[in-house]
């Protein structure tokens, strides 16, 4: 994604998703089956959005967010899942903004903000979460 080769990124994330799903089917089962795939889906969504494939981007990102929320419902202190949900929600806000769906952008931005604030409650010195929270505030200001 960083070099602007979005089609290559879509192919790479699609392969990563297939590998993560295949890995979950092997014994011994991972401790949190499906978590790796759930974290890959938002990255695939970002690559699809950058390729102007917005409907597919929304579907991938929504599936990833839904899966991450399921993990967090079972394990609310799973910071890796919370961080990925924050990232996915930030992406969802940007995609919604691009589609002129400002209500959805606001809701997704609020979810990202909540995630980063919860991470900072667990780890107040987490400069990455604090930096990302500032970006979320800026994004939400655009859609206000």
Buried (B, 14 or more C-beta within 10 A) or exposed (E): BEEEBBEEBBEBBBEBBEEBBEEBEEEEEEEBEBBBBBBBBBBBBBBBBBBEBBEBBBBBBBBBBEBBBBBBEEBEEBBEBBBBBBBBBBBBBBBBBEBEBBEBBBBBBBBBBBBBEBBBEEEEEBEEBBEBBEEBEEBBEEBE
